[in-house]
Amino acid sequence: MIIGMGRAIYYENTLPKMAARARLMPPRQREVLTALGHGKSRKIIADNMSISVRTVDAYCALIYLRLGLESNMHAMKLAMFLDWV
């Protein structure tokens, strides 16, 4: 449990840095991050954006890599921090 708490504190401390990088992402990647923040599945995101699920997966991989995210929960937290949700 302590490990999880330390990790949560780490992400809270790095949110401003992640947010600065997120604002520089291309519009389609920001759109995917916003949809993830709303809790939408990759299939729903693909349908709404008229792209394939594989393209959404590629965007997610780039987003996670660039921002240092590890899960959809972290993406949701970041989108809320940015007021994109």
Secondary structure, 3 states (H helix, E strand, C coil): CHHHHHHHHHHHHHHHHHHHHHCCCCHHHHHHHHHHHCCCCHHHHHHHHCCCHHHHHHHHHHHHHHHCCCCHHHHHHHHHHCCCC
